[in-house]
């Protein structure tokens, strides 16, 4: 039979390896995600508005950015 302290050591080592591996997998996933889907910034809003035929004013751009920030913060609270 295997002694109890040895089992505890193996469990702790396994948990640490799993945590480190999970961290690096999650990090790689998020880097790939942000590379494919960059967060929206003011330049992207300006480009979208111009492509839709609207003339983007600075006030409109800032208002839309503020609305998006507000929407993101309320959706995170839920």
PDB file of N, CA, C and O in Angstrom, chain B, residues numbered from 101:
ATOM      1  N   UNK B 101       0.838  -1.193   0.000  1.00  0.00           N
ATOM      2  CA  UNK B 101       0.000   0.000   0.000  1.00  0.00           C
ATOM      3  C   UNK B 101       0.881   1.254   0.000  1.00  0.00           C
ATOM      4  O   UNK B 101       2.017   1.239   0.474  1.00  0.00           O
ATOM      5  N   UNK B 102       0.337   2.309  -0.532  1.00  0.00           N
ATOM      6  CA  UNK B 102       1.039   3.584  -0.598  1.00  0.00           C
ATOM      7  C   UNK B 102       0.735   4.367   0.680  1.00  0.00           C
ATOM      8  O   UNK B 102      -0.403   4.387   1.149  1.00  0.00           O
ATOM      9  N   UNK B 103       1.751   5.003   1.231  1.00  0.00           N
ATOM     10  CA  UNK B 103       1.542   5.743   2.477  1.00  0.00           C
ATOM     11  C   UNK B 103       0.739   7.016   2.218  1.00  0.00           C
ATOM     12  O   UNK B 103       0.761   7.570   1.119  1.00  0.00           O
ATOM     13  N   UNK B 104       0.043   7.460   3.236  1.00  0.00           N
ATOM     14  CA  UNK B 104      -0.829   8.630   3.137  1.00  0.00           C
ATOM     15  C   UNK B 104      -0.057   9.900   2.795  1.00  0.00           C
ATOM     16  O   UNK B 104      -0.515  10.656   1.939  1.00  0.00           O
ATOM     17  N   UNK B 105       1.098  10.178   3.423  1.00  0.00           N
ATOM     18  CA  UNK B 105       1.820  11.412   3.055  1.00  0.00           C
ATOM     19  C   UNK B 105       2.237  11.434   1.582  1.00  0.00           C
ATOM     20  O   UNK B 105       2.270  12.497   0.962  1.00  0.00           O
ATOM     21  N   UNK B 106       2.551  10.274   1.028  1.00  0.00           N
ATOM     22  CA  UNK B 106       2.936  10.217  -0.377  1.00  0.00           C
ATOM     23  C   UNK B 106       1.749  10.554  -1.284  1.00  0.00           C
ATOM     24  O   UNK B 106       1.908  11.240  -2.293  1.00  0.00           O
ATOM     25  N   UNK B 107       0.585  10.076  -0.925  1.00  0.00           N
ATOM     26  CA  UNK B 107      -0.626  10.385  -1.693  1.00  0.00           C
ATOM     27  C   UNK B 107      -0.905  11.886  -1.638  1.00  0.00           C
ATOM     28  O   UNK B 107      -1.253  12.493  -2.650  1.00  0.00           O
ATOM     29  N   UNK B 108      -0.753  12.481  -0.459  1.00  0.00           N
ATOM     30  CA  UNK B 108      -0.999  13.920  -0.312  1.00  0.00           C
ATOM     31  C   UNK B 108      -0.011  14.713  -1.173  1.00  0.00           C
ATOM     32  O   UNK B 108      -0.399  15.690  -1.813  1.00  0.00           O
ATOM     33  N   UNK B 109       1.245  14.308  -1.195  1.00  0.00           N
ATOM     34  CA  UNK B 109       2.256  14.993  -2.010  1.00  0.00           C
ATOM     35  C   UNK B 109       1.887  14.898  -3.488  1.00  0.00           C
ATOM     36  O   UNK B 109       1.985  15.891  -4.209  1.00  0.00           O
ATOM     37  N   UNK B 110       1.467  13.725  -3.949  1.00  0.00           N
ATOM     38  CA  UNK B 110       1.082  13.564  -5.353  1.00  0.00           C
ATOM     39  C   UNK B 110      -0.143  14.409  -5.708  1.00  0.00           C
ATOM     40  O   UNK B 110      -0.206  14.977  -6.799  1.00  0.00           O
ATOM     41  N   UNK B 111      -1.097  14.495  -4.812  1.00  0.00           N
ATOM     42  CA  UNK B 111      -2.291  15.295  -5.062  1.00  0.00           C
ATOM     43  C   UNK B 111      -1.924  16.777  -5.155  1.00  0.00           C
ATOM     44  O   UNK B 111      -2.416  17.486  -6.033  1.00  0.00           O
ATOM     45  N   UNK B 112      -1.063  17.242  -4.255  1.00  0.00           N
ATOM     46  CA  UNK B 112      -0.656  18.648  -4.272  1.00  0.00           C
ATOM     47  C   UNK B 112       0.121  18.950  -5.546  1.00  0.00           C
ATOM     48  O   UNK B 112      -0.111  19.979  -6.181  1.00  0.00           O
ATOM     49  N   UNK B 113       1.033  18.074  -5.925  1.00  0.00           N
ATOM     50  CA  UNK B 113       1.808  18.278  -7.157  1.00  0.00           C
ATOM     51  C   UNK B 113       0.878  18.273  -8.372  1.00  0.00           C
ATOM     52  O   UNK B 113       1.028  19.101  -9.271  1.00  0.00           O
ATOM     53  N   UNK B 114      -0.062  17.364  -8.403  1.00  0.00           N
ATOM     54  CA  UNK B 114      -1.019  17.310  -9.508  1.00  0.00           C
ATOM     55  C   UNK B 114      -1.867  18.567  -9.591  1.00  0.00           C
ATOM     56  O   UNK B 114      -2.130  19.068 -10.684  1.00  0.00           O
ATOM     57  N   UNK B 115      -2.298  19.082  -8.439  1.00  0.00           N
ATOM     58  CA  UNK B 115      -3.104  20.309  -8.425  1.00  0.00           C
ATOM     59  C   UNK B 115      -2.285  21.496  -8.920  1.00  0.00           C
ATOM     60  O   UNK B 115      -2.788  22.326  -9.678  1.00  0.00           O
ATOM     61  N   UNK B 116      -1.032  21.579  -8.497  1.00  0.00           N
ATOM     62  CA  UNK B 116      -0.174  22.683  -8.951  1.00  0.00           C
ATOM     63  C   UNK B 116       0.085  22.604 -10.453  1.00  0.00           C
ATOM     64  O   UNK B 116       0.018  23.615 -11.152  1.00  0.00           O
ATOM     65  N   UNK B 117       0.378  21.413 -10.941  1.00  0.00           N
ATOM     66  CA  UNK B 117       0.598  21.259 -12.386  1.00  0.00           C
ATOM     67  C   UNK B 117      -0.664  21.606 -13.174  1.00  0.00           C
ATOM     68  O   UNK B 117      -0.584  22.239 -14.227  1.00  0.00           O
ATOM     69  N   UNK B 118      -1.813  21.199 -12.676  1.00  0.00           N
ATOM     70  CA  UNK B 118      -3.075  21.529 -13.340  1.00  0.00           C
ATOM     71  C   UNK B 118      -3.343  23.023 -13.354  1.00  0.00           C
ATOM     72  O   UNK B 118      -3.821  23.562 -14.352  1.00  0.00           O
ATOM     73  N   UNK B 119      -3.035  23.698 -12.241  1.00  0.00           N
ATOM     74  CA  UNK B 119      -3.256  25.145 -12.173  1.00  0.00           C
ATOM     75  C   UNK B 119      -2.322  25.881 -13.136  1.00  0.00           C
ATOM     76  O   UNK B 119      -2.751  26.800 -13.833  1.00  0.00           O
ATOM     77  N   UNK B 120      -1.060  25.485 -13.177  1.00  0.00           N
ATOM     78  CA  UNK B 120      -0.098  26.136 -14.071  1.00  0.00           C
ATOM     79  C   UNK B 120      -0.479  25.872 -15.529  1.00  0.00           C
ATOM     80  O   UNK B 120      -0.458  26.784 -16.354  1.00  0.00           O
ATOM     81  N   UNK B 121      -0.821  24.637 -15.836  1.00  0.00           N
ATOM     82  CA  UNK B 121      -1.229  24.305 -17.204  1.00  0.00           C
ATOM     83  C   UNK B 121      -2.487  25.043 -17.616  1.00  0.00           C
ATOM     84  O   UNK B 121      -2.579  25.539 -18.740  1.00  0.00           O
ATOM     85  N   UNK B 122      -3.461  25.121 -16.714  1.00  0.00           N
ATOM     86  CA  UNK B 122      -4.695  25.843 -17.003  1.00  0.00           C
ATOM     87  C   UNK B 122      -4.464  27.321 -17.235  1.00  0.00           C
ATOM     88  O   UNK B 122      -5.092  27.932 -18.100  1.00  0.00           O
ATOM     89  N   UNK B 123      -3.552  27.894 -16.453  1.00  0.00           N
ATOM     90  CA  UNK B 123      -3.230  29.310 -16.622  1.00  0.00           C
ATOM     91  C   UNK B 123      -2.680  29.582 -18.017  1.00  0.00           C
ATOM     92  O   UNK B 123      -3.112  30.516 -18.691  1.00  0.00           O
ATOM     93  N   UNK B 124      -1.715  28.750 -18.449  1.00  0.00           N
ATOM     94  CA  UNK B 124      -1.102  28.993 -19.752  1.00  0.00           C
ATOM     95  C   UNK B 124      -2.062  28.692 -20.902  1.00  0.00           C
ATOM     96  O   UNK B 124      -2.011  29.363 -21.932  1.00  0.00           O
ATOM     97  N   UNK B 125      -2.923  27.712 -20.748  1.00  0.00           N
ATOM     98  CA  UNK B 125      -3.932  27.448 -21.777  1.00  0.00           C
ATOM     99  C   UNK B 125      -4.923  28.612 -21.885  1.00  0.00           C
ATOM    100  O   UNK B 125      -5.270  29.035 -22.987  1.00  0.00           O
ATOM    101  N   UNK B 126      -5.371  29.121 -20.747  1.00  0.00           N
ATOM    102  CA  UNK B 126      -6.307  30.247 -20.755  1.00  0.00           C
ATOM    103  C   UNK B 126      -5.649  31.496 -21.336  1.00  0.00           C
ATOM    104  O   UNK B 126      -6.284  32.256 -22.067  1.00  0.00           O
ATOM    105  N   UNK B 127      -4.382  31.701 -21.009  1.00  0.00           N
ATOM    106  CA  UNK B 127      -3.645  32.853 -21.526  1.00  0.00           C
ATOM    107  C   UNK B 127      -3.531  32.786 -23.046  1.00  0.00           C
ATOM    108  O   UNK B 127      -3.755  33.784 -23.731  1.00  0.00           O
ATOM    109  N   UNK B 128      -3.187  31.630 -23.569  1.00  0.00           N
ATOM    110  CA  UNK B 128      -3.064  31.433 -25.017  1.00  0.00           C
ATOM    111  C   UNK B 128      -4.410  31.649 -25.703  1.00  0.00           C
ATOM    112  O   UNK B 128      -4.485  32.286 -26.753  1.00  0.00           O
ATOM    113  N   UNK B 129      -5.478  31.110 -25.098  1.00  0.00           N
ATOM    114  CA  UNK B 129      -6.817  31.268 -25.664  1.00  0.00           C
ATOM    115  C   UNK B 129      -7.201  32.746 -25.742  1.00  0.00           C
ATOM    116  O   UNK B 129      -7.720  33.197 -26.763  1.00  0.00           O
ATOM    117  N   UNK B 130      -6.949  33.501 -24.668  1.00  0.00           N
ATOM    118  CA  UNK B 130      -7.322  34.915 -24.657  1.00  0.00           C
ATOM    119  C   UNK B 130      -6.482  35.728 -25.647  1.00  0.00           C
ATOM    120  O   UNK B 130      -6.995  36.654 -26.277  1.00  0.00           O
ATOM    121  N   UNK B 131      -5.208  35.393 -25.788  1.00  0.00           N
ATOM    122  CA  UNK B 131      -4.379  36.098 -26.771  1.00  0.00           C
ATOM    123  C   UNK B 131      -4.907  35.861 -28.179  1.00  0.00           C
ATOM    124  O   UNK B 131      -4.984  36.796 -28.975  1.00  0.00           O
ATOM    125  N   UNK B 132      -5.268  34.632 -28.491  1.00  0.00           N
ATOM    126  CA  UNK B 132      -5.817  34.328 -29.815  1.00  0.00           C
ATOM    127  C   UNK B 132      -7.155  35.029 -30.021  1.00  0.00           C
ATOM    128  O   UNK B 132      -7.430  35.539 -31.107  1.00  0.00           O
ATOM    129  N   UNK B 133      -7.989  35.054 -28.977  1.00  0.00           N
ATOM    130  CA  UNK B 133      -9.307  35.682 -29.073  1.00  0.00           C
ATOM    131  C   UNK B 133      -9.171  37.178 -29.355  1.00  0.00           C
ATOM    132  O   UNK B 133      -9.850  37.708 -30.234  1.00  0.00           O
ATOM    133  N   UNK B 134      -8.293  37.859 -28.613  1.00  0.00           N
ATOM    134  CA  UNK B 134      -8.141  39.298 -28.824  1.00  0.00           C
ATOM    135  C   UNK B 134      -7.446  39.610 -30.140  1.00  0.00           C
ATOM    136  O   UNK B 134      -7.628  40.697 -30.686  1.00  0.00           O
ATOM    137  N   UNK B 135      -6.665  38.693 -30.652  1.00  0.00           N
ATOM    138  CA  UNK B 135      -6.050  38.891 -31.956  1.00  0.00           C
ATOM    139  C   UNK B 135      -7.112  38.829 -33.052  1.00  0.00           C
ATOM    140  O   UNK B 135      -7.073  39.607 -34.005  1.00  0.00           O
ATOM    141  N   UNK B 136      -8.062  37.899 -32.913  1.00  0.00           N
ATOM    142  CA  UNK B 136      -9.129  37.763 -33.909  1.00  0.00           C
ATOM    143  C   UNK B 136     -10.230  38.801 -33.708  1.00  0.00           C
ATOM    144  O   UNK B 136     -10.816  39.263 -34.687  1.00  0.00           O
ATOM    145  N   UNK B 137     -10.524  39.178 -32.465  1.00  0.00           N
ATOM    146  CA  UNK B 137     -11.609  40.108 -32.134  1.00  0.00           C
ATOM    147  C   UNK B 137     -11.085  41.238 -31.257  1.00  0.00           C
ATOM    148  O   UNK B 137     -11.286  41.214 -30.042  1.00  0.00           O
ATOM    149  N   UNK B 138     -10.423  42.217 -31.841  1.00  0.00           N
ATOM    150  CA  UNK B 138      -9.889  43.306 -31.001  1.00  0.00           C
ATOM    151  C   UNK B 138     -11.021  44.128 -30.397  1.00  0.00           C
ATOM    152  O   UNK B 138     -12.088  44.253 -30.996  1.00  0.00           O
ATOM    153  N   UNK B 139     -10.791  44.686 -29.214  1.00  0.00           N
ATOM    154  CA  UNK B 139     -11.823  45.529 -28.600  1.00  0.00           C
ATOM    155  C   UNK B 139     -12.068  46.778 -29.452  1.00  0.00           C
ATOM    156  O   UNK B 139     -11.166  47.265 -30.134  1.00  0.00           O
ATOM    157  N   UNK B 140     -13.280  47.278 -29.403  1.00  0.00           N
ATOM    158  CA  UNK B 140     -13.664  48.439 -30.210  1.00  0.00           C
ATOM    159  C   UNK B 140     -13.039  49.696 -29.602  1.00  0.00           C
ATOM    160  O   UNK B 140     -13.112  49.918 -28.394  1.00  0.00           O
ATOM    161  N   UNK B 141     -12.432  50.501 -30.447  1.00  0.00           N
ATOM    162  CA  UNK B 141     -11.879  51.775 -29.987  1.00  0.00           C
ATOM    163  C   UNK B 141     -12.480  52.902 -30.833  1.00  0.00           C
ATOM    164  O   UNK B 141     -13.299  52.660 -31.719  1.00  0.00           O
ATOM    165  N   UNK B 142     -12.063  54.123 -30.545  1.00  0.00           N
ATOM    166  CA  UNK B 142     -12.649  55.286 -31.223  1.00  0.00           C
ATOM    167  C   UNK B 142     -12.393  55.286 -32.724  1.00  0.00           C
ATOM    168  O   UNK B 142     -13.257  55.697 -33.498  1.00  0.00           O
ATOM    169  N   UNK B 143     -11.227  54.835 -33.138  1.00  0.00           N
ATOM    170  CA  UNK B 143     -10.922  54.791 -34.575  1.00  0.00           C
ATOM    171  C   UNK B 143     -11.832  53.806 -35.302  1.00  0.00           C
ATOM    172  O   UNK B 143     -12.281  54.075 -36.416  1.00  0.00           O
ATOM    173  N   UNK B 144     -12.102  52.672 -34.673  1.00  0.00           N
ATOM    174  CA  UNK B 144     -12.992  51.687 -35.300  1.00  0.00           C
ATOM    175  C   UNK B 144     -14.409  52.243 -35.411  1.00  0.00           C
ATOM    176  O   UNK B 144     -15.074  52.033 -36.425  1.00  0.00           O
ATOM    177  N   UNK B 145     -14.880  52.952 -34.379  1.00  0.00           N
ATOM    178  CA  UNK B 145     -16.210  53.569 -34.441  1.00  0.00           C
ATOM    179  C   UNK B 145     -16.274  54.594 -35.563  1.00  0.00           C
ATOM    180  O   UNK B 145     -17.251  54.654 -36.308  1.00  0.00           O
ATOM    181  N   UNK B 146     -15.225  55.399 -35.675  1.00  0.00           N
ATOM    182  CA  UNK B 146     -15.175  56.412 -36.735  1.00  0.00           C
ATOM    183  C   UNK B 146     -15.276  55.752 -38.117  1.00  0.00           C
ATOM    184  O   UNK B 146     -16.013  56.213 -38.989  1.00  0.00           O
ATOM    185  N   UNK B 147     -14.521  54.668 -38.292  1.00  0.00           N
ATOM    186  CA  UNK B 147     -14.524  53.963 -39.574  1.00  0.00           C
ATOM    187  C   UNK B 147     -15.894  53.355 -39.860  1.00  0.00           C
ATOM    188  O   UNK B 147     -16.388  53.432 -40.985  1.00  0.00           O
ATOM    189  N   UNK B 148     -16.510  52.750 -38.839  1.00  0.00           N
ATOM    190  CA  UNK B 148     -17.841  52.159 -39.041  1.00  0.00           C
ATOM    191  C   UNK B 148     -18.868  53.220 -39.412  1.00  0.00           C
ATOM    192  O   UNK B 148     -19.684  53.015 -40.310  1.00  0.00           O
ATOM    193  N   UNK B 149     -18.827  54.349 -38.721  1.00  0.00           N
ATOM    194  CA  UNK B 149     -19.793  55.404 -39.018  1.00  0.00           C
ATOM    195  C   UNK B 149     -19.589  55.963 -40.423  1.00  0.00           C
ATOM    196  O   UNK B 149     -20.556  56.236 -41.133  1.00  0.00           O
ATOM    197  N   UNK B 150     -18.343  56.132 -40.818  1.00  0.00           N
ATOM    198  CA  UNK B 150     -18.074  56.645 -42.159  1.00  0.00           C
ATOM    199  C   UNK B 150     -18.520  55.640 -43.217  1.00  0.00           C
ATOM    200  O   UNK B 150     -19.017  56.036 -44.272  1.00  0.00           O
ATOM    201  N   UNK B 151     -18.351  54.348 -42.951  1.00  0.00           N
ATOM    202  CA  UNK B 151     -18.776  53.345 -43.930  1.00  0.00           C
ATOM    203  C   UNK B 151     -20.298  53.276 -44.040  1.00  0.00           C
ATOM    204  O   UNK B 151     -20.831  52.845 -45.063  1.00  0.00           O
ATOM    205  N   UNK B 152     -21.005  53.710 -42.967  1.00  0.00           N
ATOM    206  CA  UNK B 152     -22.475  53.735 -43.017  1.00  0.00           C
ATOM    207  C   UNK B 152     -22.994  55.055 -43.566  1.00  0.00           C
ATOM    208  O   UNK B 152     -24.205  55.270 -43.629  1.00  0.00           O
ATOM    209  N   UNK B 153     -22.084  55.941 -43.965  1.00  0.00           N
ATOM    210  CA  UNK B 153     -22.505  57.197 -44.573  1.00  0.00           C
ATOM    211  C   UNK B 153     -22.752  58.309 -43.579  1.00  0.00           C
ATOM    212  O   UNK B 153     -23.293  59.349 -43.954  1.00  0.00           O
ATOM    213  N   UNK B 154     -22.378  58.129 -42.327  1.00  0.00           N
ATOM    214  CA  UNK B 154     -22.570  59.176 -41.330  1.00  0.00           C
ATOM    215  C   UNK B 154     -21.266  59.936 -41.152  1.00  0.00           C
ATOM    216  O   UNK B 154     -20.179  59.376 -41.290  1.00  0.00           O
ATOM    217  N   UNK B 155     -21.393  61.214 -40.845  1.00  0.00           N
ATOM    218  CA  UNK B 155     -20.195  62.010 -40.549  1.00  0.00           C
ATOM    219  C   UNK B 155     -19.989  61.967 -39.040  1.00  0.00           C
ATOM    220  O   UNK B 155     -20.783  62.531 -38.287  1.00  0.00           O
ATOM    221  N   UNK B 156     -18.933  61.304 -38.600  1.00  0.00           N
ATOM    222  CA  UNK B 156     -18.744  61.153 -37.157  1.00  0.00           C
ATOM    223  C   UNK B 156     -18.184  62.416 -36.507  1.00  0.00           C
ATOM    224  O   UNK B 156     -17.087  62.869 -36.834  1.00  0.00           O
ATOM    225  N   UNK B 157     -18.953  62.964 -35.592  1.00  0.00           N
ATOM    226  CA  UNK B 157     -18.446  64.092 -34.817  1.00  0.00           C
ATOM    227  C   UNK B 157     -17.783  63.536 -33.556  1.00  0.00           C
ATOM    228  O   UNK B 157     -18.067  62.415 -33.132  1.00  0.00           O
ATOM    229  N   UNK B 158     -16.907  64.328 -32.972  1.00  0.00           N
ATOM    230  CA  UNK B 158     -16.195  63.879 -31.772  1.00  0.00           C
ATOM    231  C   UNK B 158     -17.177  63.616 -30.625  1.00  0.00           C
ATOM    232  O   UNK B 158     -16.987  62.693 -29.833  1.00  0.00           O
ATOM    233  N   UNK B 159     -18.222  64.434 -30.547  1.00  0.00           N
ATOM    234  CA  UNK B 159     -19.231  64.272 -29.500  1.00  0.00           C
ATOM    235  C   UNK B 159     -19.949  62.931 -29.664  1.00  0.00           C
ATOM    236  O   UNK B 159     -20.176  62.215 -28.689  1.00  0.00           O
ATOM    237  N   UNK B 160     -20.305  62.600 -30.912  1.00  0.00           N
ATOM    238  CA  UNK B 160     -21.002  61.336 -31.180  1.00  0.00           C
ATOM    239  C   UNK B 160     -20.120  60.136 -30.836  1.00  0.00           C
ATOM    240  O   UNK B 160     -20.585  59.156 -30.255  1.00  0.00           O
ATOM    241  N   UNK B 161     -18.848  60.228 -31.200  1.00  0.00           N
ATOM    242  CA  UNK B 161     -17.914  59.132 -30.932  1.00  0.00           C
ATOM    243  C   UNK B 161     -17.794  58.908 -29.425  1.00  0.00           C
ATOM    244  O   UNK B 161     -17.884  57.776 -28.950  1.00  0.00           O
ATOM    245  N   UNK B 162     -17.590  59.992 -28.682  1.00  0.00           N
ATOM    246  CA  UNK B 162     -17.441  59.866 -27.227  1.00  0.00           C
ATOM    247  C   UNK B 162     -18.720  59.346 -26.581  1.00  0.00           C
ATOM    248  O   UNK B 162     -18.672  58.560 -25.634  1.00  0.00           O
ATOM    249  N   UNK B 163     -19.867  59.792 -27.100  1.00  0.00           N
ATOM    250  CA  UNK B 163     -21.152  59.342 -26.573  1.00  0.00           C
ATOM    251  C   UNK B 163     -21.328  57.845 -26.795  1.00  0.00           C
ATOM    252  O   UNK B 163     -21.782  57.137 -25.897  1.00  0.00           O
ATOM    253  N   UNK B 164     -20.978  57.359 -27.972  1.00  0.00           N
ATOM    254  CA  UNK B 164     -21.098  55.932 -28.263  1.00  0.00           C
ATOM    255  C   UNK B 164     -20.136  55.104 -27.414  1.00  0.00           C
ATOM    256  O   UNK B 164     -20.499  54.025 -26.946  1.00  0.00           O
ATOM    257  N   UNK B 165     -18.910  55.600 -27.210  1.00  0.00           N
ATOM    258  CA  UNK B 165     -17.948  54.891 -26.364  1.00  0.00           C
ATOM    259  C   UNK B 165     -18.466  54.808 -24.931  1.00  0.00           C
ATOM    260  O   UNK B 165     -18.338  53.771 -24.280  1.00  0.00           O
ATOM    261  N   UNK B 166     -19.051  55.902 -24.442  1.00  0.00           N
ATOM    262  CA  UNK B 166     -19.590  55.918 -23.079  1.00  0.00           C
ATOM    263  C   UNK B 166     -20.761  54.946 -22.954  1.00  0.00           C
ATOM    264  O   UNK B 166     -20.891  54.254 -21.944  1.00  0.00           O
ATOM    265  N   UNK B 167     -21.608  54.892 -23.975  1.00  0.00           N
ATOM    266  CA  UNK B 167     -22.735  53.956 -23.954  1.00  0.00           C
ATOM    267  C   UNK B 167     -22.240  52.514 -23.925  1.00  0.00           C
ATOM    268  O   UNK B 167     -22.794  51.679 -23.211  1.00  0.00           O
ATOM    269  N   UNK B 168     -21.206  52.224 -24.696  1.00  0.00           N
ATOM    270  CA  UNK B 168     -20.672  50.862 -24.717  1.00  0.00           C
ATOM    271  C   UNK B 168     -20.054  50.499 -23.372  1.00  0.00           C
ATOM    272  O   UNK B 168     -20.215  49.371 -22.904  1.00  0.00           O
ATOM    273  N   UNK B 169     -19.348  51.440 -22.745  1.00  0.00           N
ATOM    274  CA  UNK B 169     -18.766  51.184 -21.430  1.00  0.00           C
ATOM    275  C   UNK B 169     -19.862  50.947 -20.395  1.00  0.00           C
ATOM    276  O   UNK B 169     -19.749  50.051 -19.558  1.00  0.00           O
ATOM    277  N   UNK B 170     -20.915  51.746 -20.454  1.00  0.00           N
ATOM    278  CA  UNK B 170     -22.038  51.584 -19.525  1.00  0.00           C
ATOM    279  C   UNK B 170     -22.721  50.256 -19.728  1.00  0.00           C
ATOM    280  O   UNK B 170     -23.070  49.579 -18.761  1.00  0.00           O
ATOM    281  N   UNK B 171     -22.916  49.872 -20.986  1.00  0.00           N
ATOM    282  CA  UNK B 171     -23.566  48.610 -21.297  1.00  0.00           C
ATOM    283  C   UNK B 171     -22.720  47.436 -20.807  1.00  0.00           C
ATOM    284  O   UNK B 171     -23.257  46.469 -20.267  1.00  0.00           O
ATOM    285  N   UNK B 172     -21.393  47.515 -20.992  1.00  0.00           N
ATOM    286  CA  UNK B 172     -20.509  46.453 -20.529  1.00  0.00           C
ATOM    287  C   UNK B 172     -20.531  46.348 -19.015  1.00  0.00           C
ATOM    288  O   UNK B 172     -20.540  45.242 -18.476  1.00  0.00           O
ATOM    289  N   UNK B 173     -20.541  47.470 -18.322  1.00  0.00           N
ATOM    290  CA  UNK B 173     -20.511  47.411 -16.856  1.00  0.00           C
ATOM    291  C   UNK B 173     -21.832  46.875 -16.307  1.00  0.00           C
ATOM    292  O   UNK B 173     -21.824  46.161 -15.304  1.00  0.00           O
ATOM    293  N   UNK B 174     -22.963  47.195 -16.933  1.00  0.00           N
ATOM    294  CA  UNK B 174     -24.240  46.663 -16.445  1.00  0.00           C
ATOM    295  C   UNK B 174     -24.377  45.185 -16.756  1.00  0.00           C
ATOM    296  O   UNK B 174     -24.985  44.448 -15.978  1.00  0.00           O
ATOM    297  N   UNK B 175     -23.825  44.731 -17.880  1.00  0.00           N
ATOM    298  CA  UNK B 175     -23.932  43.317 -18.210  1.00  0.00           C
ATOM    299  C   UNK B 175     -23.016  42.474 -17.319  1.00  0.00           C
ATOM    300  O   UNK B 175     -23.305  41.301 -17.081  1.00  0.00           O
ATOM    301  N   UNK B 176     -21.924  43.047 -16.827  1.00  0.00           N
ATOM    302  CA  UNK B 176     -21.032  42.314 -15.932  1.00  0.00           C
ATOM    303  C   UNK B 176     -21.649  42.164 -14.543  1.00  0.00           C
ATOM    304  O   UNK B 176     -21.345  41.202 -13.838  1.00  0.00           O
ATOM    305  N   UNK B 177     -22.513  43.101 -14.139  1.00  0.00           N
ATOM    306  CA  UNK B 177     -23.135  43.047 -12.819  1.00  0.00           C
ATOM    307  C   UNK B 177     -24.151  41.918 -12.734  1.00  0.00           C
ATOM    308  O   UNK B 177     -24.412  41.404 -11.646  1.00  0.00           O
ATOM    309  N   UNK B 178     -24.725  41.527 -13.859  1.00  0.00           N
ATOM    310  CA  UNK B 178     -25.780  40.496 -13.867  1.00  0.00           C
ATOM    311  C   UNK B 178     -25.241  39.148 -13.603  1.00  0.00           C
ATOM    312  O   UNK B 178     -25.995  38.176 -13.576  1.00  0.00           O
TER     313      UNK B 178
END
